[in-house]
Amino acid sequence: FWTHTEPFPGVELKASQKPQHHGVYTMFHGTSIASARLIIANGFKQSTGGMLGKGVYVSRDKKKAAHYPLNSNNTDRVILELRVRVGRVKRIDKDNHPLQYTWHSHGYDTAWVIPNGGLKAVRSGLEEDCVFDPKRVKVWQVKPPSLCLPIKPKDSGVYTMFHGTSVANARLIIANGFQQSSGGMLGKGVYVSRNKKKADRYPMKRDSSDRVVFELRVRVGRVKRIDKDNHPMQYTWSTQGYDTAWVPPKCGMTAVPSGLEEDCVFDPKQVKVVGIAKAPNTILSELQQLVANASRNPDRGDGGATSHLFGAEDVCSLCRRTQQGSPHITQPCWGCGQNICPLMTKHFCRVNI
């Protein structure tokens, strides 16, 4: 998480829930990598216009943010998780609403477009907000781009995925890296999912106090779709030149009664722990610190997964992303003073602010 003087990121409302006046909410904004750097360094700026006039356009629906920038490649998309102070809120629920462009001049701070409100400019029907004053919108953390679950991961892509394990195994994985499972419905490999709900279920038949969910960065390499029982390559995909087997959601395989998406990555070095998505409160801080320490130690036991995942050439030493010839802008943490990169997934501040 990015360090802030604010104690929490904001309340998470469902898209259909009405925001309360002067509430503080978690929202999302999709942008390009270059724009993300500028926003984190300098803050948001008002758009010159849009379907609700001037302001900063955000959404409580992460799927909405994932669409932006429109007509851009997934590799150039970043989702910013935001803390938004909405102030006074005006509901805009139809085309040609009398306050569609003038809500701010009538004393409102945020315009709220309800989901499935029928506005022609919102063909997706997803919830949207426009906040007039950019100072009301703060970046809380950066979400790497990820695909919607039903979409096949692209060959050689790098994606956010999740893995559920026990507390004891979590410590070992952070210290030494993943190891291949000896078998499973897709054979040997590391079993992960883009669906956090899938990872939440593991280990099976364990108490919630002994369950940890890792957030991962996974380089999928060449991907083979396995979408039916007794698929001819269900267990042999890795010998046919593929790096990852992908089971799409609701494909009807008897080994996946939940119908949730699943992946098997043959080489454990393709899978890197970047955060703790879920853990018991009694162990969360310890695991977060272990991940932070491991990310600062290039000689840790994961076999150099960081350089293997992101390439040894022109890689930012802080966020481990390829810089593509443009050095990342770094800045000191407001709390501990440690250098951070705006595109780091998380930063664990040593100072309690």
Backbone torsions as a table, in degrees:
resi	resn	phi	psi	omega
1	PHE	NA	149.9	172.7
2	TRP	-76.7	148.0	-177.6
3	THR	-87.4	137.2	-178.7
4	HIS	-143.6	161.9	171.6
5	THR	-76.3	-21.9	177.7
6	GLU	-69.8	138.9	-173.8
7	PRO	-78.5	-16.5	-176.1
8	PHE	-153.3	156.6	-175.9
9	PRO	-71.0	-28.5	-177.9
10	GLY	137.1	160.8	179.2
11	VAL	-74.9	137.0	177.3
12	GLU	-94.7	111.2	176.6
13	LEU	-98.8	150.8	168.8
14	LYS	-69.5	154.9	-174.2
15	ALA	-57.7	-32.2	-176.1
16	SER	-85.9	-10.6	-178.3
17	GLN	-76.9	136.5	179.6
18	LYS	-73.8	128.5	175.8
19	PRO	-70.1	141.1	178.6
20	GLN	-82.6	147.4	174.5
21	HIS	-55.2	135.7	176.1
22	HIS	66.7	16.9	175.9
23	GLY	-76.1	163.3	176.2
24	VAL	-120.7	120.6	-170.3
25	TYR	-129.9	152.7	171.3
26	THR	-80.7	126.6	177.1
27	MET	-137.9	178.6	-175.2
28	PHE	-136.1	153.5	178.2
29	HIS	-142.6	126.0	178.2
30	GLY	-95.8	135.3	-177.9
31	THR	-154.1	179.1	178.1
32	SER	-85.4	165.8	179.1
33	ILE	-61.7	-44.1	-179.3
34	ALA	-62.5	-44.3	179.7
35	SER	-67.7	-34.0	178.3
36	ALA	-60.9	-41.7	177.8
37	ARG	-59.6	-45.2	-178.2
38	LEU	-66.5	-41.1	-178.9
39	ILE	-63.5	-44.6	-178.5
40	ILE	-67.4	-36.5	-179.8
41	ALA	-74.9	-38.8	-170.3
42	ASN	-120.5	-5.9	-177.1
43	GLY	88.4	169.9	178.4
44	PHE	-73.5	157.6	171.3
45	LYS	-125.5	152.1	176.9
46	GLN	-62.3	138.6	168.2
47	SER	-71.2	154.1	-178.8
48	THR	-75.0	-17.2	-179.4
49	GLY	-177.5	-171.1	-177.9
50	GLY	151.8	-174.2	-174.8
51	MET	-67.9	-14.2	177.8
52	LEU	-121.5	13.3	-179.7
53	GLY	86.4	-156.6	-177.1
54	LYS	-70.8	149.4	176.0
55	GLY	148.5	-172.3	175.6
56	VAL	-105.5	121.9	-176.2
57	TYR	-91.7	122.9	-176.8
58	VAL	-138.2	174.1	178.0
59	SER	-151.1	147.8	172.4
60	ARG	-79.8	-9.6	-178.5
61	ASP	-99.8	112.3	-178.1
62	LYS	-61.1	-30.5	179.0
63	LYS	-63.2	-34.7	177.6
64	LYS	-63.5	-48.3	-179.1
65	ALA	-63.1	-31.7	-177.7
66	ALA	-67.0	-14.7	179.0
67	HIS	-77.8	-12.3	-170.7
68	TYR	-112.9	154.3	-8.2
69	PRO	-64.2	142.9	178.6
70	LEU	-62.4	147.7	176.4
71	ASN	59.0	30.3	177.4
72	SER	-115.6	163.9	179.3
73	ASN	-78.5	147.0	178.9
74	ASN	-56.4	-30.5	-178.3
75	THR	-71.0	-12.1	178.6
76	ASP	-114.1	27.9	178.7
77	ARG	-116.5	133.6	176.7
78	VAL	-129.9	138.5	175.1
79	ILE	-106.6	121.9	177.1
80	LEU	-93.7	124.4	172.4
81	GLU	-86.0	129.9	-168.5
82	LEU	-119.6	157.4	168.7
83	ARG	-112.7	115.1	-171.5
84	VAL	-119.5	124.9	172.3
85	ARG	-94.4	107.8	-168.8
86	VAL	-79.5	-20.5	-176.7
87	GLY	63.9	-139.7	177.0
88	ARG	-84.0	133.2	-172.0
89	VAL	-113.7	133.2	175.0
90	LYS	-111.9	126.5	177.8
91	ARG	-80.7	125.5	176.4
92	ILE	-115.4	109.8	-168.8
93	ASP	-126.7	17.1	177.1
94	LYS	-161.5	158.0	175.0
95	ASP	-64.8	147.1	178.8
96	ASN	58.9	32.4	173.8
97	HIS	-59.2	137.9	-176.0
98	PRO	-58.4	-22.7	179.3
99	LEU	-111.4	18.1	-174.4
100	GLN	-56.4	-37.8	-178.7
101	TYR	-112.3	-8.3	-172.2
102	THR	-117.3	10.7	-176.3
103	TRP	-55.0	-37.8	-177.4
104	HIS	-67.9	-37.0	180.0
105	SER	-70.0	-9.1	177.0
106	HIS	-103.9	17.6	173.0
107	GLY	92.5	11.8	179.2
108	TYR	-100.9	148.5	-179.1
109	ASP	-100.1	-25.9	-176.4
110	THR	-139.4	137.2	171.7
111	ALA	-103.7	134.8	-175.7
112	TRP	-119.8	119.6	175.5
113	VAL	-98.3	116.7	-176.2
114	ILE	-70.5	153.7	176.8
115	PRO	-65.4	142.5	-180.0
116	ASN	54.4	39.0	-178.8
117	GLY	-81.4	-6.8	176.0
118	GLY	87.1	4.9	177.7
119	LEU	-68.7	133.0	-178.1
120	LYS	-63.2	-30.0	-178.0
121	ALA	-74.7	-10.1	-179.6
122	VAL	-118.4	74.0	-175.3
123	ARG	-65.3	-28.1	-180.0
124	SER	-71.3	-21.5	-176.8
125	GLY	75.2	8.6	-177.7
126	LEU	-86.2	149.0	-178.0
127	GLU	-59.1	144.4	-179.6
128	GLU	-148.6	151.0	179.3
129	ASP	-136.1	150.8	173.2
130	CYS	-127.8	119.7	-178.6
131	VAL	-104.8	120.6	-172.5
132	PHE	-66.1	-47.0	-175.6
133	ASP	-93.9	114.1	-179.3
134	PRO	-57.7	-24.3	-178.6
135	LYS	-68.7	-12.9	177.3
136	ARG	-82.0	-7.3	-175.0
137	VAL	-115.7	118.3	-179.4
138	LYS	-120.8	138.5	175.8
139	VAL	-75.5	127.3	178.2
140	TRP	-99.1	-45.9	173.8
141	GLN	-157.8	166.8	-177.6
142	VAL	-106.1	129.0	176.4
143	LYS	-102.8	123.0	175.4
144	PRO	-63.7	154.9	179.2
145	PRO	-65.1	140.8	174.8
146	SER	-143.2	156.2	-176.9
147	LEU	-86.7	154.9	170.4
148	CYS	-62.9	143.8	-169.3
149	LEU	-55.9	-39.4	-176.6
150	PRO	-71.5	-10.8	-174.9
151	ILE	-87.2	132.6	179.5
152	LYS	-62.5	132.2	175.5
153	PRO	-63.5	138.7	-177.9
154	LYS	-76.0	144.0	176.9
155	ASP	-53.8	137.1	177.7
156	SER	68.9	9.8	177.5
157	GLY	-76.6	161.9	175.6
158	VAL	-119.3	123.0	-171.4
159	TYR	-130.5	154.5	171.2
160	THR	-81.1	126.2	176.7
161	MET	-136.8	-179.7	-175.5
162	PHE	-137.2	154.1	179.0
163	HIS	-144.6	128.5	178.2
164	GLY	-98.8	136.8	-178.2
165	THR	-153.2	179.9	178.1
166	SER	-85.6	166.9	179.0
167	VAL	-61.4	-45.0	-179.0
168	ALA	-62.9	-45.6	179.0
169	ASN	-66.3	-32.7	179.2
170	ALA	-59.6	-44.1	179.0
171	ARG	-61.7	-43.1	-179.2
172	LEU	-65.6	-41.2	-179.2
173	ILE	-64.9	-43.3	179.3
174	ILE	-62.4	-39.3	-177.2
175	ALA	-75.5	-39.4	-169.7
176	ASN	-120.2	-5.4	-176.9
177	GLY	87.4	170.3	178.9
178	PHE	-73.4	157.2	171.1
179	GLN	-125.5	151.3	177.3
180	GLN	-61.5	137.9	168.1
181	SER	-70.3	153.2	-178.0
182	SER	-75.1	-16.5	179.4
183	GLY	-177.2	-170.0	-177.8
184	GLY	151.5	-174.5	-174.6
185	MET	-68.5	-14.5	177.7
186	LEU	-121.1	13.2	-179.4
187	GLY	86.0	-157.2	-177.0
188	LYS	-70.4	148.5	176.2
189	GLY	149.4	-172.0	175.5
190	VAL	-105.5	122.2	-176.8
191	TYR	-91.7	123.2	-176.6
192	VAL	-139.4	174.1	178.1
193	SER	-151.0	148.1	172.2
194	ARG	-80.1	-8.1	-179.3
195	ASN	-102.1	112.0	-178.2
196	LYS	-60.5	-32.3	179.5
197	LYS	-60.9	-33.5	177.7
198	LYS	-64.9	-47.9	-178.9
199	ALA	-65.7	-30.8	-179.6
200	ASP	-59.3	-22.1	-174.1
201	ARG	-82.7	-7.6	-172.3
202	TYR	-112.8	151.1	-6.5
203	PRO	-66.3	145.6	179.3
204	MET	-62.5	147.7	175.1
205	LYS	57.4	30.9	174.1
206	ARG	-112.6	151.0	175.5
207	ASP	-68.7	150.7	-179.0
208	SER	-61.1	-23.3	179.1
209	SER	-72.4	-9.3	178.8
210	ASP	-121.1	31.1	177.9
211	ARG	-121.7	134.0	177.1
212	VAL	-129.3	138.4	175.0
213	VAL	-115.4	119.6	176.0
214	PHE	-84.2	141.8	162.9
215	GLU	-93.0	130.8	-172.0
216	LEU	-121.5	155.8	166.3
217	ARG	-113.1	119.3	-171.7
218	VAL	-120.6	125.6	171.8
219	ARG	-95.0	111.6	-168.9
220	VAL	-80.6	-19.9	-176.8
221	GLY	63.1	-137.2	179.6
222	ARG	-89.0	129.5	-170.3
223	VAL	-110.8	134.1	174.7
224	LYS	-113.5	127.0	177.2
225	ARG	-80.8	125.5	175.9
226	ILE	-117.1	107.6	-167.7
227	ASP	-126.0	17.5	177.5
228	LYS	-159.8	156.6	175.3
229	ASP	-63.7	146.3	178.6
230	ASN	59.5	31.7	173.1
231	HIS	-58.3	137.6	-175.6
232	PRO	-58.5	-20.4	-180.0
233	MET	-116.6	21.1	-175.9
234	GLN	-56.6	-36.4	-177.9
235	TYR	-114.2	-6.9	-172.4
236	THR	-115.3	7.1	-175.6
237	TRP	-55.9	-35.9	-177.3
238	SER	-69.8	-25.4	178.2
239	THR	-83.9	-7.2	-179.7
240	GLN	-104.2	16.4	175.0
241	GLY	92.8	12.2	179.3
242	TYR	-102.7	147.9	-179.0
243	ASP	-100.1	-26.9	-176.5
244	THR	-138.9	138.0	170.9
245	ALA	-103.9	134.6	-176.3
246	TRP	-120.0	122.8	174.9
247	VAL	-102.1	110.4	-178.9
248	PRO	-67.8	158.1	179.7
249	PRO	-66.8	146.7	173.8
250	LYS	54.3	41.7	-179.2
251	CYS	-91.7	-5.8	174.6
252	GLY	91.1	7.4	178.7
253	MET	-69.1	133.6	-176.5
254	THR	-66.2	-25.2	179.7
255	ALA	-76.3	-8.3	179.6
256	VAL	-123.6	71.5	-177.3
257	PRO	-63.6	-24.1	179.3
258	SER	-71.8	-23.1	-176.9
259	GLY	75.3	9.9	-177.8
260	LEU	-88.4	147.8	-177.9
261	GLU	-57.9	144.8	179.7
262	GLU	-148.4	150.9	179.4
263	ASP	-135.7	149.8	172.5
264	CYS	-127.3	119.3	-178.2
265	VAL	-103.7	121.1	-172.5
266	PHE	-66.7	-45.9	-175.6
267	ASP	-94.4	115.2	-179.6
268	PRO	-58.7	-23.9	-179.4
269	LYS	-70.0	-11.8	177.3
270	GLN	-81.5	-6.4	-173.6
271	VAL	-118.2	123.7	-176.4
272	LYS	-127.4	130.9	175.4
273	VAL	-76.3	125.1	178.9
274	VAL	-119.0	-8.4	-179.8
275	GLY	-174.9	171.3	176.4
276	ILE	-107.2	110.6	-178.8
277	ALA	-80.2	-28.2	-179.7
278	LYS	-161.5	137.5	177.1
279	ALA	-164.2	156.7	175.1
280	PRO	-59.1	144.0	-178.6
281	ASN	-56.5	-30.8	-177.1
282	THR	-69.8	-19.3	-175.6
283	ILE	-121.0	-8.9	-172.9
284	LEU	-57.4	-51.1	-176.9
285	SER	-60.8	-41.2	179.8
286	GLU	-61.1	-46.6	-178.4
287	LEU	-66.7	-39.8	177.2
288	GLN	-59.8	-41.0	179.7
289	GLN	-67.8	-38.5	177.2
290	LEU	-61.9	-41.9	178.0
291	VAL	-64.6	-42.8	179.7
292	ALA	-62.5	-43.4	179.1
293	ASN	-64.5	-41.2	-179.9
294	ALA	-64.0	-37.8	-178.6
295	SER	-69.4	-24.1	179.0
296	ARG	-88.1	-9.9	-176.0
297	ASN	-109.6	99.7	-177.0
298	PRO	-67.4	-13.8	-177.6
299	ASP	-99.2	16.0	-179.7
300	ARG	-66.2	172.6	-168.9
301	GLY	-80.1	19.1	-178.0
302	ASP	-93.4	15.1	176.4
303	GLY	68.0	28.5	179.5
304	GLY	71.5	37.0	-176.0
305	ALA	-61.1	-30.5	-177.9
306	THR	-63.8	-51.9	-179.4
307	SER	-68.9	-32.0	179.5
308	HIS	-66.8	-38.0	-178.2
309	LEU	-73.0	-42.5	-168.5
310	PHE	-110.6	-1.6	176.6
311	GLY	88.5	143.0	-176.6
312	ALA	-82.5	-16.2	-175.4
313	GLU	-93.6	130.7	172.1
314	ASP	53.1	50.1	179.3
315	VAL	-110.0	133.6	176.3
316	CYS	-64.1	128.5	-176.8
317	SER	-69.7	-15.7	-177.2
318	LEU	-97.5	-52.5	-176.8
319	CYS	-93.8	-12.4	179.0
320	ARG	66.3	19.4	174.8
321	ARG	-94.2	151.9	174.4
322	THR	-66.4	132.9	-175.8
323	GLN	-86.5	-14.7	175.6
324	GLN	53.6	41.4	175.7
325	GLY	81.0	-1.8	-179.7
326	SER	-122.6	101.1	-176.7
327	PRO	-56.0	136.8	179.8
328	HIS	-70.0	144.4	177.2
329	ILE	-81.4	121.5	178.6
330	THR	-105.7	160.1	179.9
331	GLN	-152.2	153.3	179.7
332	PRO	-74.9	144.3	173.6
333	CYS	-62.9	139.3	-179.2
334	TRP	-66.0	-20.9	-177.4
335	GLY	-96.4	-62.3	-172.4
336	CYS	-96.5	-12.4	178.2
337	GLY	84.7	-4.1	179.2
338	GLN	-67.3	141.2	178.5
339	ASN	-65.8	136.5	176.6
340	ILE	-132.1	152.8	175.7
341	CYS	-104.1	136.9	-179.7
342	PRO	-57.3	-19.8	-177.8
343	LEU	-100.3	8.2	171.8
344	MET	-63.3	142.8	178.3
345	THR	-66.7	-43.4	178.6
346	LYS	-149.4	153.7	170.4
347	HIS	-131.1	125.8	180.0
348	PHE	-98.3	106.3	-176.0
349	CYS	-74.2	135.2	179.4
350	ARG	-81.0	-10.4	-178.4
351	VAL	-108.8	133.4	178.5
352	ASN	-84.5	104.5	-177.7
353	ILE	-113.2	NA	NA
